[in-house]
Amino acid sequence: MKEKQYGGKYKNCILTFAIMALNVLLMALCFDFYYDLNDDMLMKDVMSGVYTGTPDGHNMQTLYSLGAFLAWCYRLCGRVPWYGLFLCLCQFGCFFLTGVRLTGMLDCRSGSYSPRKEPGDRRAGIALKIIVLSALCLFQWGIFLTHLVNVQYTVTCALMSATAIFLFVTTPHTDSAKEFVVRNLPSILLVIVAYQLRTEMLLLTLPFVALAGVSRWAEEERIFTRTNWMKYGTVIGVMLAGMVLSGCVDLAAYGSADWKDFRRFFDARTTVYDYYPEVITQEEYGQALEGLGVTRAQQTLLCNYNFGLDDSIDTQMLDKVADYAANTVGASRDWGAVFGEQLRLYLYRTFHGADAPYNVMVLWAYAAVLAAGICACGSRHRYAFLWQAALLVGIRTVLWMFILMRGRDPERITHSLYLVEFMLLMAWLVRLISESQIRNYVLHGMAVLFLLLTVGNLPEEIRMVELNQQARAAVNSDWQDIDAYCRAHEENYYFEDVYSTVAFSQKMFDRADNTYANYDILGGWLCKSPLWQEKLARYHIGDAARALVQEENVYLIVSDTEAGLQGFDWIVEYYAGQGIAVSVEQGDRINEHYGVYRIKKTGTKQV
């Protein structure tokens, strides 16, 4: 791209902000913003002080530097929903930055739509900017709406990575290394913050980031010059330095013996539950687990996630189970057959299936880049799309096979991969259009197809979001009743059966009471952590199982559905294994769906 400053910089910012603000306002009027999963809720609870009573940055999911910053914000004013604001600022801020870059490129484009200086042409230029920004809003509504209103930190991380890629690839050319680095500060910051927000997701998208850097560098007139080494080396160096520094701060924050032990426990639990769940859910492995020292009662607790009841389910035990799972179940799999099966699934999902409209938008982007490259005139990089697209297909195939072979392909990961790939393709496309003379009918054809895809999916996307939020409202009414009940009985502490309460989410911007909550599930991912121990210590609870039978103010909350499905044999048999006979008695009700139970000791048993 020829060296030109983007004209009307502040006017573009104002115009983009106005349209994006109206878009956000309309979205807020039509829908509620939710934390998509209980993961984000628990992170918010830790950082806001709901979990332990004091805002804390050790939420185990973000790196400590980001968690500590948000915890500090909650310390300043606990009534403000800082984490929700942060996620929404990241998401809509990414679209704002993309809009500003697109409108700026319209000002300096050398192609067929280059604006002229006559007043009528300036008005036409503004109209074109409004059309482009409206198309960006249409993408948010027709494709990305679900993730914008049901917010998940993994998807937010991917959006930040995708935006960093788009901004970097479309950075205006300059021969000044200092100016190049300054222009790419937004991309650098986005990558570093995304790394702090969801490290694993950012690392998964790094190959796309690397390809963006290679493709941009390869377009320089002379590639291996001192200036280019300074330009690209500095951007890469600052980015990596920020990531390394963030990681070092995190290691120091979790450097105590207790946190190190819990991280081992956390990793072993993830291995078992995420990659080899059959080991604890299928009866055929029961005898082998007993040989590892895991009793049948403990296997039941692992299966129904209520392992917080038993302190002997510790790091050493889960390490044994994880090693056994990897060395038996993992080693016994026919990985060649699995690879062939997953490769066929990958190819099918690329062109068909439930991944629509994301896979369709990516295919449109490939076709658009192909058409622009073939029809481009006046650009010496017009055929660069051939090797760029070939490398991109190779990278996306490796990443997809990686997640499919591991058996971990939830939508928050697959949609994120589609998004990052789409944004890289769009960056190449807009560069081709801005640098080249492309006939209007080609551009119009791309625009019409984009419009058909987004508008065509818009009714279904809105319908899905409405149904989803209606279901959330119905389910969350139970959570609100449980929260209100527990807080009204602050002299008591309540353990919750995991399957009875894990499906709840929460509105991000409801007026929340960010004070200590006297309840917790018996098997969350913070269970057995130093924060779990700190939380229980407020009620002088050292051991959950002992407290349930010995303390008069400690109760168990179970839904009627789970009480009907699994009964209470699991807890009676667990105590029987400890030599204690117990009975489970309902002491109170929370609305018509939940019971509050006392675990009463009725005698002792010979073990």
ZIQUIQUI-V531797 format. One line per field, one symbol per residue. burial: 1 if it has 9 or more other ideal C-beta (glycine too) atoms within 8 Angstrom, else 0. A space follows every 10 residues. Layout:
burial=???
This chain:
burial=1000010110 0110111011 0011001000 1011110111 1111111111 1100111110 0111111111 1111000100 1111111101 1101111111 1111111111 1000100000 1101110111 0111111111 1111111111 1111111111 1111111111 1100001001 1011011101 1111111110 1101101110 1111111000 0000000111 1101110110 0110011011 0011000011 1111111111 1100111011 0000110111 0101011111 1101111111 0011101111 1101110111 0000000110 0110110111 0000101111 1111111111 1110110010 1101100110 1100111111 1011100000 0111111111 1111111111 1111110100 0110111011 1011101100 1101110110 0110110110 1110111000 0111111111 1101110100 0001011111 1111011111 1111111110 1001101110 0001111111 0110010101 1111111001 1101010001 0001111111 1000000
